Amino acid sequence: MGTRRVAVVGDMHVGSSVGLWDTFITPEGEPVVGTDATKILGEYWEDYWEWARDVGYDTVFLMGDLCQGSNRKDAGRNLVTSNLDWQTAVAAEMLQPHVMGKIVHSVSGSAYHQGFETVLDEGVSRLLEPSCKSINHWGEMVNLEMEGTSKVLQLTHGAGSGTMYRESAMGRRILNIAIGVGNQKLARDIDLIVEAHLHAYHYVEDEQRGFLINPGWMLSFPWKPIIKSYGRTLPTIGATVLEIDNRGIRVLIPHRNNGGRFYPYVPYYDEMRGG
């Protein structure tokens, strides 16, 4: 493997009324359908994978928050379904054709988007296992030596770093890695930190290492902590592919026919209303 290409996907939020969804047939034969928002996001999802196949990829990173969970702080509102087994099944179904025969590495997402007694992201990995060349669910974090290259990547879902000036927090993380290397406490340097969580795209690098925050697949949701930063916190919709070889790491981004990057934002809860 001289060059590795990795599809980096996370924050699907399957089960949310503004995340990804595909019609699910219950054991009683009843269809559980999505919303207008999930339909549009589903079209974006398929377009991304068509582009990723054209690029060519051998590996998939699953970056957590694949399911929405129970929305317990919102009393279960704004969901397509609160059934966590159904959410897990749909997430696996939407991923299965794209991980077929691939190497897959998975990390856990936010505690809020898991079950009380189970990690939904790990459950999705178990359902995908028969389809993959190999799959590992690493929990909160993993440092990966990318076989066939000289590069090391750190994967973790990510944590809140403020709604403003995110690049400053990313720069501090890069500096922290440099300190660990300088103190000889890291056996290998980290060439790229890969995170998700913020539903946004950011990429920062210095001479030695980089930091990617990968976007996601959920539209804006009226959550109080981010309403005060509305506009700045509107999400980036989509995902990336990493191209990795001994010469470096390149972040590939899907471009639309009109030249725009990623996919158009669609107002749903925040659409204009008549007054």
C-alpha contacts under 8 A as a table, 3 or more apart, distances in Angstrom:
res1	aa1	res2	aa2	distance
1	M	4	R	6.55
1	M	147	E	7.41
1	M	148	G	4.84
1	M	149	T	7.59
2	G	148	G	5.77
2	G	149	T	6.71
2	G	245	D	6.19
2	G	246	N	7.83
3	T	148	G	7.37
3	T	149	T	7.28
3	T	243	E	6.88
3	T	244	I	5.62
3	T	245	D	4.72
3	T	246	N	7.95
4	R	57	Y	7.19
4	R	58	D	6.72
4	R	59	T	7.68
4	R	146	M	7.99
4	R	148	G	7.71
4	R	149	T	7.82
4	R	242	L	7.82
4	R	243	E	5.79
4	R	244	I	5.01
4	R	245	D	6.38
5	R	56	G	6.78
5	R	57	Y	4.53
5	R	58	D	5.87
5	R	59	T	6.49
5	R	241	V	6.50
5	R	242	L	5.39
5	R	243	E	4.54
5	R	244	I	6.22
6	V	57	Y	5.43
6	V	58	D	6.28
6	V	59	T	4.67
6	V	60	V	5.33
6	V	61	F	6.82
6	V	241	V	5.28
6	V	242	L	4.96
6	V	243	E	6.63
7	A	52	A	6.93
7	A	57	Y	6.39
7	A	59	T	6.33
7	A	60	V	4.73
7	A	61	F	6.21
7	A	239	A	7.69
7	A	240	T	6.18
7	A	241	V	4.48
7	A	242	L	6.59
8	V	60	V	5.93
8	V	61	F	4.79
8	V	62	L	6.46
8	V	63	M	7.23
8	V	214	N	7.31
8	V	239	A	6.17
8	V	240	T	5.49
8	V	241	V	5.78
8	V	242	L	7.27
9	V	12	M	7.86
9	V	60	V	7.39
9	V	61	F	6.09
9	V	62	L	5.26
9	V	63	M	6.00
9	V	214	N	7.54
9	V	216	G	7.23
9	V	239	A	5.63
9	V	240	T	7.26
10	G	61	F	7.96
10	G	62	L	5.45
10	G	63	M	4.39
10	G	64	G	5.36
10	G	65	D	6.42
10	G	66	L	6.13
10	G	196	A	6.61
10	G	214	N	7.62
10	G	215	P	7.55
10	G	216	G	5.79
10	G	217	W	7.67
10	G	239	A	7.77
11	D	63	M	7.04
11	D	64	G	6.05
11	D	65	D	4.71
11	D	66	L	5.40
11	D	67	C	7.71
11	D	196	A	7.13
11	D	197	H	6.61
11	D	199	H	7.12
11	D	215	P	7.63
11	D	216	G	4.76
11	D	217	W	5.92
11	D	218	M	7.10
12	M	19	G	6.12
12	M	20	L	5.76
12	M	65	D	6.37
12	M	66	L	4.64
12	M	67	C	6.38
12	M	68	Q	7.94
12	M	91	A	7.83
12	M	216	G	6.22
12	M	217	W	4.98
12	M	218	M	6.62
13	H	16	S	5.88
13	H	19	G	4.99
13	H	20	L	6.20
13	H	65	D	5.86
13	H	66	L	5.15
13	H	67	C	4.31
13	H	68	Q	4.32
13	H	217	W	7.06
13	H	218	M	6.50
14	V	19	G	5.54
14	V	20	L	4.82
14	V	21	W	5.49
14	V	66	L	6.14
14	V	67	C	4.37
14	V	68	Q	5.49
14	V	87	Q	5.88
14	V	88	T	7.82
14	V	90	V	7.18
14	V	91	A	6.00
15	G	19	G	6.67
15	G	20	L	7.00
15	G	21	W	6.32
15	G	67	C	6.23
15	G	68	Q	5.41
15	G	69	G	7.18
15	G	79	L	5.69
15	G	80	V	5.15
15	G	81	T	5.67
15	G	82	S	7.13
15	G	87	Q	5.46
16	S	19	G	4.91
16	S	20	L	7.21
16	S	21	W	7.90
16	S	67	C	7.94
16	S	68	Q	5.62
16	S	78	N	6.36
16	S	79	L	4.47
16	S	80	V	5.69
16	S	81	T	7.61
17	S	34	G	6.88
17	S	35	T	6.16
17	S	37	A	7.02
17	S	38	T	6.64
17	S	78	N	5.55
17	S	79	L	4.90
17	S	80	V	5.24
18	V	35	T	7.62
18	V	37	A	5.50
18	V	38	T	5.85
18	V	218	M	5.56
18	V	219	L	5.33
18	V	220	S	7.53
18	V	221	F	7.57
18	V	268	Y	7.58
19	G	37	A	7.43
19	G	38	T	5.77
19	G	41	L	7.13
19	G	68	Q	7.97
19	G	217	W	5.86
19	G	218	M	4.38
19	G	219	L	6.63
20	L	38	T	5.17
20	L	39	K	7.86
20	L	41	L	6.08
20	L	42	G	6.13
20	L	217	W	6.56
20	L	218	M	7.17
21	W	33	V	7.88
21	W	34	G	5.98
21	W	38	T	5.63
21	W	39	K	7.54
21	W	42	G	7.01
21	W	90	V	6.85
21	W	91	A	7.68
22	D	33	V	7.03
22	D	34	G	6.82
22	D	38	T	7.94
22	D	42	G	7.64
22	D	90	V	6.43
22	D	94	M	7.34
23	T	31	P	6.37
23	T	32	V	5.56
23	T	33	V	4.72
23	T	34	G	6.59
24	F	31	P	5.58
24	F	32	V	5.06
24	F	33	V	6.74
24	F	86	W	7.42
24	F	90	V	6.87
25	I	28	E	7.76
25	I	29	G	5.54
25	I	30	E	5.43
25	I	31	P	4.45
25	I	32	V	6.17
26	T	29	G	5.12
26	T	30	E	5.20
26	T	31	P	6.27
26	T	32	V	7.18
27	P	30	E	7.44
32	V	80	V	7.56
32	V	81	T	7.74
33	V	80	V	7.35
34	G	37	A	7.85
34	G	38	T	5.72
34	G	39	K	6.90
34	G	80	V	5.99
35	T	38	T	5.18
35	T	39	K	6.35
35	T	80	V	7.64
36	D	39	K	5.20
36	D	40	I	6.50
37	A	40	I	5.33
37	A	41	L	6.24
37	A	219	L	7.91
37	A	266	V	7.75
37	A	268	Y	6.79
38	T	41	L	5.04
38	T	42	G	5.93
39	K	42	G	5.04
39	K	43	E	6.50
40	I	43	E	5.20
40	I	44	Y	6.53
41	L	44	Y	5.00
41	L	45	W	6.09
41	L	217	W	6.84
41	L	218	M	7.94
42	G	45	W	4.88
42	G	46	E	6.34
43	E	46	E	5.35
43	E	47	D	6.28
44	Y	47	D	5.06
44	Y	48	Y	6.18
44	Y	238	G	7.40
44	Y	263	Y	6.81
45	W	48	Y	5.22
45	W	49	W	6.52
45	W	238	G	7.42
46	E	49	W	5.27
46	E	50	E	6.23
47	D	50	E	5.10
47	D	51	W	6.30
48	Y	51	W	5.15
48	Y	52	A	6.12
48	Y	238	G	7.09
48	Y	239	A	7.30
48	Y	254	P	6.98
49	W	52	A	4.79
49	W	53	R	6.02
49	W	98	H	7.24
50	E	53	R	5.22
50	E	54	D	6.38
51	W	54	D	5.06
51	W	55	V	6.28
51	W	254	P	6.89
52	A	55	V	4.99
52	A	56	G	5.97
52	A	57	Y	6.79
52	A	241	V	7.01
53	R	56	G	4.81
53	R	57	Y	6.68
57	Y	60	V	7.73
57	Y	241	V	7.81
58	D	102	K	5.50
58	D	103	I	6.44
59	T	99	V	7.93
59	T	102	K	5.36
59	T	103	I	4.57
59	T	104	V	5.67
59	T	105	H	7.90
60	V	99	V	6.81
60	V	102	K	6.91
60	V	103	I	6.29
60	V	104	V	4.78
60	V	105	H	6.44
61	F	104	V	5.89
61	F	105	H	5.01
61	F	106	S	5.85
62	L	66	L	7.95
62	L	104	V	7.36
62	L	105	H	6.20
62	L	106	S	4.53
62	L	107	V	6.42
63	M	66	L	7.87
63	M	106	S	6.08
63	M	107	V	5.52
63	M	108	S	7.05
63	M	109	G	6.91
63	M	155	L	7.56
63	M	156	T	6.92
63	M	157	H	5.44
63	M	195	E	6.94
63	M	196	A	6.27
64	G	106	S	7.11
64	G	107	V	5.60
64	G	108	S	4.85
64	G	109	G	3.85
64	G	110	S	7.36
64	G	121	D	6.10
64	G	157	H	5.73
64	G	196	A	7.75
64	G	197	H	7.94
65	D	68	Q	6.65
65	D	108	S	7.16
65	D	109	G	4.55
65	D	110	S	6.36
65	D	113	H	6.10
65	D	114	Q	7.84
65	D	121	D	6.69
65	D	197	H	7.76
66	L	91	A	6.52
66	L	109	G	7.66
66	L	120	L	7.64
66	L	121	D	6.00
66	L	124	V	7.94
67	C	87	Q	6.06
67	C	88	T	6.53
67	C	91	A	6.79
67	C	113	H	6.59
67	C	114	Q	7.62
67	C	120	L	6.73
67	C	121	D	7.18
68	Q	71	N	7.15
68	Q	87	Q	7.67
68	Q	113	H	5.25
68	Q	114	Q	7.64
69	G	82	S	6.90
69	G	84	L	6.25
69	G	87	Q	7.70
69	G	112	Y	7.38
69	G	113	H	4.65
69	G	114	Q	5.56
69	G	115	G	6.37
69	G	120	L	7.87
70	S	76	G	5.61
70	S	82	S	5.33
70	S	83	N	7.72
70	S	84	L	7.29
70	S	113	H	7.30
70	S	115	G	7.44
71	N	74	D	5.34
71	N	75	A	6.32
71	N	76	G	4.76
71	N	77	R	6.77
71	N	78	N	7.95
71	N	79	L	7.69
71	N	82	S	7.96
71	N	112	Y	7.87
71	N	113	H	7.62
72	R	75	A	5.00
72	R	76	G	5.48
73	K	76	G	7.48
74	D	77	R	5.70
76	G	79	L	6.73
76	G	82	S	6.63
79	L	82	S	6.36
81	T	84	L	7.91
81	T	86	W	7.69
81	T	87	Q	7.37
82	S	87	Q	7.79
83	N	86	W	5.42
83	N	87	Q	6.39
84	L	87	Q	4.96
84	L	88	T	6.13
84	L	115	G	7.37
84	L	120	L	7.73
85	D	88	T	5.16
85	D	89	A	6.14
86	W	89	A	5.02
86	W	90	V	6.16
87	Q	90	V	5.29
87	Q	91	A	6.19
88	T	91	A	5.19
88	T	92	A	6.23
88	T	120	L	6.46
88	T	121	D	7.85
88	T	123	G	6.73
88	T	124	V	5.61
89	A	92	A	5.25
89	A	93	E	6.10
89	A	124	V	7.20
89	A	127	L	7.68
90	V	93	E	4.91
90	V	94	M	6.12
91	A	94	M	5.26
91	A	95	L	6.31
91	A	124	V	6.74
92	A	95	L	5.13
92	A	96	Q	5.75
92	A	124	V	5.41
92	A	125	S	7.63
92	A	127	L	6.27
92	A	128	L	6.11
93	E	96	Q	5.26
93	E	97	P	7.73
94	M	97	P	7.22
95	L	98	H	5.47
95	L	99	V	6.33
95	L	128	L	7.87
96	Q	99	V	5.41
96	Q	100	M	6.21
96	Q	128	L	6.19
96	Q	131	S	6.74
97	P	100	M	5.46
99	V	102	K	5.15
99	V	103	I	7.55
99	V	104	V	7.13
99	V	128	L	7.79
99	V	131	S	6.78
99	V	132	C	5.78
100	M	131	S	4.92
100	M	132	C	5.10
100	M	133	K	7.24
101	G	131	S	6.27
101	G	132	C	4.67
101	G	133	K	4.46
101	G	134	S	7.84
102	K	132	C	5.22
102	K	133	K	4.95
102	K	134	S	6.83
103	I	132	C	6.35
103	I	133	K	5.36
103	I	134	S	4.95
103	I	135	I	6.04
104	V	132	C	6.96
104	V	133	K	7.77
104	V	134	S	6.09
104	V	135	I	4.52
104	V	136	N	6.46
105	H	135	I	5.78
105	H	136	N	5.10
105	H	137	H	6.08
105	H	138	W	7.33
106	S	121	D	7.79
106	S	122	E	7.84
106	S	125	S	7.27
106	S	135	I	7.60
106	S	136	N	6.10
106	S	137	H	4.54
106	S	138	W	6.08
106	S	139	G	7.57
107	V	121	D	7.44
107	V	122	E	7.97
107	V	137	H	5.74
107	V	138	W	5.34
107	V	139	G	5.00
107	V	140	E	5.68
107	V	141	M	6.34
107	V	142	V	7.76
107	V	155	L	7.15
107	V	156	T	6.18
107	V	157	H	6.52
108	S	119	V	7.31
108	S	121	D	5.78
108	S	122	E	7.02
108	S	137	H	7.72
108	S	138	W	7.52
108	S	139	G	5.07
108	S	140	E	5.32
108	S	141	M	7.95
108	S	156	T	7.61
108	S	157	H	6.48
109	G	113	H	7.04
109	G	114	Q	7.68
109	G	121	D	7.00
109	G	140	E	7.55
109	G	157	H	5.31
109	G	158	G	7.85
109	G	197	H	7.68
110	S	113	H	5.54
110	S	114	Q	7.02
110	S	157	H	7.35
110	S	197	H	7.86
111	A	114	Q	5.37
112	Y	115	G	7.96
113	H	120	L	7.79
114	Q	118	T	6.61
114	Q	119	V	5.15
114	Q	120	L	5.25
114	Q	121	D	7.50
115	G	118	T	4.94
115	G	119	V	5.98
115	G	120	L	6.38
118	T	123	G	7.76
119	V	122	E	5.39
119	V	123	G	6.45
120	L	123	G	4.90
120	L	124	V	6.31
121	D	124	V	5.16
121	D	125	S	6.45
122	E	125	S	5.02
122	E	126	R	6.37
122	E	137	H	6.19
122	E	139	G	7.97
123	G	126	R	5.14
123	G	127	L	6.46
124	V	127	L	5.18
124	V	128	L	6.31
125	S	128	L	5.07
125	S	129	E	6.13
125	S	135	I	7.21
125	S	136	N	7.66
125	S	137	H	6.62
126	R	129	E	5.26
127	L	130	P	7.27
128	L	131	S	5.61
128	L	132	C	6.62
129	E	132	C	5.50
129	E	134	S	7.15
129	E	135	I	6.11
132	C	135	I	6.23
138	W	141	M	6.31
138	W	142	V	6.11
139	G	142	V	7.75
140	E	156	T	5.92
140	E	157	H	7.14
141	M	154	Q	7.14
141	M	155	L	5.57
141	M	156	T	4.60
141	M	157	H	7.67
142	V	154	Q	5.72
142	V	155	L	5.40
142	V	156	T	6.88
143	N	152	V	6.69
143	N	153	L	5.68
143	N	154	Q	4.36
143	N	155	L	6.46
143	N	190	I	7.81
144	L	152	V	5.44
144	L	153	L	5.15
144	L	154	Q	6.18
144	L	155	L	7.72
145	E	149	T	7.98
145	E	150	S	7.49
145	E	151	K	6.13
145	E	152	V	4.54
145	E	153	L	6.63
146	M	149	T	5.71
146	M	150	S	6.99
146	M	151	K	5.76
146	M	152	V	6.01
146	M	153	L	7.35
147	E	150	S	7.71
148	G	245	D	7.73
149	T	244	I	7.20
149	T	245	D	5.25
149	T	246	N	5.20
150	S	245	D	7.29
150	S	246	N	5.45
151	K	190	I	7.70
151	K	191	D	6.03
151	K	244	I	7.57
151	K	245	D	7.43
151	K	246	N	6.93
151	K	248	G	7.86
152	V	188	R	7.47
152	V	189	D	7.00
152	V	190	I	5.24
152	V	191	D	5.36
152	V	192	L	6.84
153	L	190	I	5.83
153	L	191	D	5.86
153	L	192	L	4.89
153	L	193	I	5.84
153	L	194	V	7.07
154	Q	190	I	6.60
154	Q	192	L	6.35
154	Q	193	I	4.77
154	Q	194	V	6.01
155	L	193	I	6.23
155	L	194	V	5.00
155	L	195	E	6.19
156	T	194	V	6.57
156	T	195	E	5.36
156	T	196	A	7.71
157	H	194	V	7.98
157	H	195	E	5.02
157	H	196	A	5.27
157	H	197	H	5.96
158	G	195	E	5.19
158	G	196	A	5.81
158	G	197	H	5.58
158	G	198	L	7.94
159	A	197	H	6.77
160	G	197	H	7.63
160	G	198	L	7.27
161	S	166	R	6.25
161	S	169	A	6.28
162	G	165	Y	7.24
162	G	166	R	6.44
163	T	166	R	6.75
163	T	226	I	7.30
163	T	229	S	6.90
163	T	232	R	7.50
163	T	233	T	6.63
164	M	232	R	7.58
165	Y	168	S	5.66
165	Y	169	A	7.34
166	R	169	A	5.37
166	R	170	M	6.41
167	E	170	M	4.90
167	E	171	G	6.11
167	E	202	H	7.44
167	E	204	V	6.93
168	S	171	G	5.08
168	S	172	R	6.40
169	A	172	R	5.12
169	A	173	R	6.43
170	M	173	R	5.13
170	M	174	I	6.42
170	M	204	V	7.02
170	M	211	F	6.63
171	G	174	I	5.14
171	G	175	L	6.25
171	G	204	V	7.20
171	G	205	E	7.98
172	R	175	L	4.96
172	R	176	N	6.14
173	R	176	N	5.01
173	R	177	I	6.47
174	I	177	I	5.28
174	I	178	A	6.45
174	I	205	E	7.99
174	I	209	R	7.03
174	I	210	G	7.13
174	I	211	F	7.16
175	L	178	A	4.99
175	L	179	I	6.29
176	N	179	I	5.07
176	N	180	G	6.34
177	I	180	G	5.08
177	I	181	V	6.27
177	I	189	D	7.55
177	I	190	I	7.03
178	A	181	V	5.11
178	A	182	G	6.07
178	A	189	D	7.93
179	I	182	G	4.97
179	I	183	N	6.08
180	G	183	N	5.19
180	G	184	Q	6.28
180	G	185	K	5.37
180	G	186	L	5.81
181	V	184	Q	5.02
181	V	185	K	6.05
181	V	186	L	5.28
181	V	187	A	7.78
181	V	188	R	7.58
181	V	189	D	6.21
182	G	185	K	7.70
183	N	186	L	7.88
184	Q	187	A	7.12
186	L	189	D	6.50
190	I	193	I	7.04
190	I	209	R	6.72
191	D	208	Q	6.85
191	D	209	R	4.53
191	D	210	G	6.27
192	L	209	R	5.60
192	L	210	G	4.68
192	L	211	F	5.47
192	L	212	L	7.25
193	I	210	G	6.35
193	I	211	F	4.64
193	I	212	L	6.13
194	V	211	F	6.09
194	V	212	L	4.94
194	V	213	I	6.12
194	V	214	N	7.31
195	E	211	F	7.92
195	E	212	L	6.22
195	E	213	I	4.84
195	E	214	N	6.13
196	A	199	H	6.68
196	A	200	A	7.74
196	A	213	I	5.08
196	A	214	N	4.76
196	A	215	P	6.34
196	A	216	G	7.44
197	H	213	I	7.89
197	H	214	N	7.91
197	H	215	P	7.88
197	H	216	G	7.88
198	L	213	I	7.48
198	L	215	P	7.19
198	L	235	P	7.93
199	H	214	N	7.17
199	H	215	P	4.60
199	H	216	G	4.86
199	H	217	W	7.50
199	H	218	M	7.35
199	H	235	P	5.15
199	H	236	T	5.91
199	H	237	I	7.38
200	A	213	I	6.76
200	A	214	N	6.37
200	A	215	P	4.39
200	A	216	G	6.97
200	A	235	P	5.47
200	A	236	T	4.75
200	A	237	I	7.63
201	Y	212	L	7.55
201	Y	213	I	5.44
201	Y	214	N	5.24
201	Y	215	P	4.96
201	Y	236	T	6.34
202	H	211	F	7.99
202	H	212	L	5.94
202	H	213	I	5.09
202	H	214	N	7.08
203	Y	210	G	7.24
203	Y	211	F	5.68
203	Y	212	L	4.63
203	Y	213	I	6.37
204	V	210	G	5.63
204	V	211	F	5.25
204	V	212	L	6.73
205	E	208	Q	7.58
205	E	209	R	5.70
205	E	210	G	3.91
205	E	211	F	6.12
206	D	209	R	5.75
206	D	210	G	6.41
214	N	239	A	6.32
214	N	240	T	6.94
215	P	235	P	7.53
215	P	236	T	5.52
215	P	237	I	5.99
215	P	238	G	5.75
215	P	239	A	5.62
215	P	240	T	7.98
216	G	235	P	7.64
216	G	236	T	6.66
216	G	237	I	5.37
216	G	238	G	5.48
216	G	239	A	6.37
217	W	236	T	7.98
217	W	237	I	5.29
217	W	238	G	6.05
218	M	235	P	7.29
218	M	237	I	7.00
219	L	234	L	7.71
219	L	235	P	6.35
219	L	237	I	7.68
219	L	265	Y	7.36
219	L	266	V	6.99
219	L	267	P	7.33
219	L	268	Y	7.32
220	S	234	L	5.97
220	S	235	P	6.42
220	S	267	P	7.31
220	S	268	Y	7.42
220	S	269	Y	7.08
220	S	270	D	7.34
221	F	269	Y	6.47
221	F	270	D	7.92
222	P	226	I	7.75
222	P	227	I	6.57
222	P	269	Y	7.05
222	P	270	D	7.87
223	W	226	I	5.93
223	W	227	I	6.33
224	K	227	I	5.24
224	K	228	K	7.43
225	P	228	K	6.75
226	I	229	S	5.22
226	I	230	Y	6.25
226	I	233	T	6.71
227	I	230	Y	4.90
229	S	232	R	5.70
229	S	233	T	6.00
230	Y	233	T	5.50
230	Y	234	L	6.55
231	G	234	L	5.32
234	L	265	Y	7.99
235	P	265	Y	7.34
236	T	262	F	7.22
236	T	263	Y	7.45
236	T	265	Y	7.12
237	I	262	F	6.15
237	I	263	Y	5.42
237	I	264	P	7.14
237	I	265	Y	6.77
238	G	262	F	5.39
238	G	263	Y	6.15
239	A	253	I	7.37
239	A	254	P	7.80
239	A	262	F	7.38
240	T	251	V	6.75
240	T	252	L	5.76
240	T	253	I	5.21
240	T	254	P	7.03
241	V	251	V	6.11
241	V	252	L	5.06
241	V	253	I	6.73
242	L	249	I	6.79
242	L	250	R	5.77
242	L	251	V	4.86
242	L	252	L	5.99
243	E	249	I	5.70
243	E	250	R	5.08
243	E	251	V	6.47
243	E	252	L	7.18
244	I	247	R	7.86
244	I	248	G	6.07
244	I	249	I	4.58
244	I	250	R	6.53
245	D	248	G	5.61
245	D	249	I	6.57
253	I	261	R	6.77
253	I	262	F	6.79
254	P	261	R	6.02
254	P	262	F	5.44
255	H	259	G	5.89
255	H	260	G	5.64
255	H	261	R	4.51
255	H	262	F	5.94
256	R	259	G	5.27
256	R	260	G	5.21
256	R	261	R	6.11
256	R	262	F	6.99
256	R	263	Y	7.34
257	N	260	G	7.32
260	G	263	Y	7.65
267	P	270	D	5.26
267	P	271	E	4.66
268	Y	271	E	5.13
